[in-house]
Amino acid sequence: MDKYYIVDRSILPDVVEKVIEARSLLENGEVHQVSEAVKRVGISRGTYYKYKDVVFRPTQELSNRKAVVSLMLHHERGVLSEVLNRVSLADASILTINQNIPIHNWASVVMSLDISGMPSTLDALIADLHALKGVSAVQLVSVE
């Protein structure tokens, strides 16, 4: 988490607050489509999609933190098992996991994790996963 900052919103462009507001409209069911939300807050769809997964308000309820991680795994026995063990050792819980069929001996895996119990940082977990044999790419998709 070394690459994340908490900053005063007064130094950020107005679109950041509007993206958060648009996402809130969608989450609360006040609007049902992104086009409605962005029109109501006055930003473009492109701006919304550019920032929607990287800006958020800190919440008081940090006990339900979640992250989505994407990995490319070599199709050999034990690679996924090692990934799952490493996640468990980090005190993260797997909420969902989706593995696509291997193509050219590589499979895409997307996991959603409950990271609220992790004593270490998410960056440390990602580095640990990337260091495993048979893992070629690890990417943080989103954090809540």
C-alpha positions in Angstrom: 0.0 0.0 0.0 3.1 2.3 -0.2 1.7 3.8 -3.4 -1.5 5.1 -1.9 -2.0 8.4 -0.2 -4.7 10.1 1.8 -5.0 13.7 0.6 -7.2 16.6 1.3 -9.8 16.8 -1.5 -9.3 20.6 -1.9 -6.1 19.9 -3.9 -7.7 17.4 -6.2 -9.6 18.2 -9.4 -13.4 18.5 -9.2 -13.8 15.4 -11.3 -12.5 13.1 -8.5 -15.4 14.1 -6.2 -17.9 13.8 -9.2 -16.7 10.3 -10.0 -17.2 9.3 -6.3 -20.7 10.9 -6.4 -21.6 9.1 -9.7 -20.5 5.8 -8.2 -22.6 6.5 -5.1 -25.7 7.2 -7.3 -25.2 3.8 -9.0 -24.6 1.9 -5.8 -27.6 3.4 -4.0 -29.9 2.7 -6.9 -30.8 6.3 -7.6 -29.8 5.7 -11.2 -29.4 2.5 -13.1 -26.9 3.3 -15.8 -23.5 4.9 -15.9 -24.8 7.4 -18.6 -27.5 8.6 -16.2 -25.0 9.0 -13.3 -22.4 10.9 -15.3 -25.0 13.2 -16.8 -26.4 14.0 -13.4 -23.0 14.9 -11.9 -21.6 16.6 -15.0 -18.7 14.4 -16.1 -18.0 12.3 -19.2 -18.2 8.5 -19.3 -14.5 8.4 -20.1 -13.7 10.3 -17.0 -15.9 8.1 -14.9 -14.3 4.9 -16.2 -10.8 6.3 -15.9 -11.1 7.0 -12.2 -14.0 4.7 -10.9 -11.7 2.0 -9.5 -8.9 4.2 -8.1 -10.6 6.9 -6.2 -12.8 6.4 -3.1 -13.6 7.9 0.2 -12.1 6.2 3.3 -14.8 4.7 5.3 -15.2 4.2 9.0 -15.9 0.5 8.4 -12.5 -0.9 7.5 -13.5 -4.3 8.8 -14.9 -5.3 5.4 -12.0 -4.4 3.1 -12.0 -6.2 -0.2 -9.6 -6.5 -3.1 -9.7 -8.0 -6.6 -6.5 -9.5 -7.9 -5.7 -10.9 -11.4 -3.0 -13.4 -12.0 -1.5 -15.4 -14.9 -0.6 -18.9 -13.8 1.4 -21.6 -15.6 -0.6 -24.7 -16.1 1.2 -27.1 -14.0 0.3 -29.1 -10.9 0.5 -27.2 -7.6 0.8 -23.6 -8.9 -2.8 -22.6 -7.9 -2.4 -24.4 -4.7 0.7 -22.4 -3.8 -1.2 -19.2 -4.6 -4.0 -20.2 -2.3 -1.6 -21.1 0.4 0.2 -17.8 0.2 -3.1 -15.9 0.4 -4.0 -17.9 3.5 -0.6 -17.2 5.1 -1.3 -13.5 4.6 -4.5 -13.9 6.6 -6.6 -12.9 3.6 -9.8 -14.9 2.8 -10.8 -15.8 -0.7 -14.4 -14.7 -1.4 -14.5 -15.8 -5.1 -12.1 -17.3 -7.6 -12.4 -17.7 -11.3 -9.9 -19.6 -13.4 -10.2 -19.7 -17.2 -9.0 -22.6 -19.3 -5.3 -22.6 -20.0 -4.2 -21.4 -23.4 -0.6 -22.1 -24.4 -0.2 -23.5 -20.8 -1.2 -20.2 -19.1 -4.4 -19.6 -17.3 -6.0 -16.4 -16.1 -7.2 -16.3 -12.5 -9.2 -13.6 -10.9 -9.7 -13.7 -7.1 -11.7 -11.4 -4.8 -10.3 -11.3 -1.4 -11.4 -10.2 2.1 -8.2 -8.3 3.2 -9.6 -6.9 6.4 -7.7 -9.4 8.6 -4.3 -8.9 7.0 -1.6 -7.7 9.3 0.7 -7.0 6.4 0.1 -4.7 3.3 -1.6 -5.6 0.1 1.6 -4.7 -1.7 3.5 -7.3 0.3 0.9 -10.0 -0.7 1.1 -9.0 -4.4 4.9 -9.2 -4.2 4.8 -12.6 -2.5 2.4 -13.9 -5.2 4.5 -12.6 -8.0 7.6 -14.3 -6.6 6.0 -17.8 -6.7 7.2 -20.2 -9.3 4.6 -20.4 -12.2 3.2 -17.0 -11.6 3.9 -14.6 -14.5 1.8 -11.6 -13.7 -0.1 -10.3 -10.6 -2.2 -7.2 -10.9 -4.4 -5.4 -8.4 -7.7 -4.7 -10.2 -9.5 -2.8 -7.4 -9.7 -2.2 -3.7 -12.7 -1.4 -1.6 
